[in-house]
Amino acid sequence: MEHLSEILSFIGGLFAGWTLRIIVDKSKNSTTIRGNVAAGDIAGRDINKK
């Protein structure tokens, strides 16, 4: 019982780190285009031309 607070702190930190890692992994949004040939533009996401 004397180490209960340290054990709970460790488990809480482990859970927080795991949750943060999932959030960061989901926020990576990259588009890769390979081997495409076009006369104009190839847009992987939004293209704004004025």
C-alpha positions as a Python dict, from the first residue, in 0.01 Angstrom:
ca = {
    (1, 'M'): (0, 0, 0),
    (2, 'E'): (290, 237, 46),
    (3, 'H'): (368, 238, -327),
    (4, 'L'): (7, 268, -445),
    (5, 'S'): (35, 635, -546),
    (6, 'E'): (350, 568, -751),
    (7, 'I'): (188, 271, -924),
    (8, 'L'): (-125, 471, -1007),
    (9, 'S'): (88, 760, -1131),
    (10, 'F'): (283, 525, -1358),
    (11, 'I'): (-34, 371, -1500),
    (12, 'G'): (-187, 716, -1553),
    (13, 'G'): (125, 840, -1733),
    (14, 'L'): (135, 529, -1949),
    (15, 'F'): (-230, 575, -2046),
    (16, 'A'): (-180, 948, -2117),
    (17, 'G'): (122, 879, -2338),
    (18, 'W'): (-64, 609, -2528),
    (19, 'T'): (-362, 840, -2584),
    (20, 'L'): (-138, 1127, -2699),
    (21, 'R'): (39, 896, -2943),
    (22, 'I'): (-291, 792, -3103),
    (23, 'I'): (-398, 1156, -3137),
    (24, 'V'): (-68, 1250, -3303),
    (25, 'D'): (-80, 949, -3537),
    (26, 'K'): (-430, 1040, -3655),
    (27, 'S'): (-330, 1401, -3719),
    (28, 'K'): (-69, 1305, -3979),
    (29, 'N'): (-239, 1375, -4308),
    (30, 'S'): (-9, 1338, -4604),
    (31, 'T'): (-75, 1258, -4966),
    (32, 'T'): (172, 1073, -5185),
    (33, 'I'): (138, 1077, -5562),
    (34, 'R'): (374, 862, -5767),
    (35, 'G'): (392, 778, -6134),
    (36, 'N'): (116, 1009, -6255),
    (37, 'V'): (152, 1201, -6578),
    (38, 'A'): (-72, 1500, -6648),
    (39, 'A'): (-68, 1799, -6876),
    (40, 'G'): (-210, 2023, -6602),
    (41, 'D'): (-220, 2006, -6225),
    (42, 'I'): (-238, 1701, -6004),
    (43, 'A'): (-394, 1790, -5672),
    (44, 'G'): (-384, 1545, -5386),
    (45, 'R'): (-613, 1756, -5178),
    (46, 'D'): (-739, 2113, -5226),
    (47, 'I'): (-610, 2331, -5508),
    (48, 'N'): (-686, 2701, -5526),
    (49, 'K'): (-591, 2881, -5845),
    (50, 'K'): (-670, 3243, -5907),
}
